[in-house]
Amino acid sequence: MHKHNLYVTPVTVSVVRKLRVNLKYPNVAVDEFGNRGHWTMIYNQGFEITVNQRTFFAFSYFIEVTRTCCSILT
């Protein structure tokens, strides 16, 4: 049985252009120019957005935080 170590090599990229897209319920996407399209979540990995005949993907980034609940005496 072989163990495989997976490493992700960081890549530096330059931002060429930014596009603001508003995601609305239930799956409507509207870009900053008013073009309408749709969006969907890809499991817990990210979002796929299609607007103006272009498809974009953005990875989700989250850190799970564990909270401890306590009672407050007054």
N, C-alpha and C positions, 0 to 999 in steps of 0.2 A: 504494500500500500504506500503510495507516494503522497507526500504533502506538497502542495503547491502554494508558494508565497506569491501573492499578488501585490505589486507595487504600482502606484500611480506616480508618474513623473510630472511634477508641476510644469506648466507651460505658461509663459508670459505672452499675452496678446494685447494688441492695441485696440481701443474702441474706435471704430470707424464712424458709427452713427448710432444714436439712441432713438428708440421709438417707444412712446408711452401708450400702453393699451389698458383699457379699463375692462375688467372681467365682471360681468353681471350675472345674476341668477336668471335662468338655470344654467345656461351655457353660452351666453351672448358676449362677444368681444367687440369693443369699439375702440379704434385707434384715435390718436390725437387729431386726425383729419376728418373724423366722422365715418370712416369706412367700417362697415359691420361684418362680422364673421362669427366664428364659434371657437370654443375652447373646451378642453377636457383634461382631467387629471390622469396621469399615467401612474397607476398604483400610488405608491408614496414617493415616487422618484422625481416627479416634476409635472410641468404643464405643457401641453401642446396647444398652440394657438394658430388658427388660420384666419387671416384678414387680408383682403385685397389681393387674393390669389398668391399669397406667400404664407409659408408655414414656418413657425418658430418653435423652438423647444427651450425651456428653461428648467434647470435642475432645482429642486427644493433643497434648502439647507436648513437643518434644524438640529438643535441639541436637546435631548430629553433631560428635563429637570425634574427631580423628585422633590416633592414638598412634604414636609412633616406637618401634620395637622395637630393643633393643640387646642385645649380649651382655655378660655380666659375667665378668670374668676372676678366678679365685680362685687 
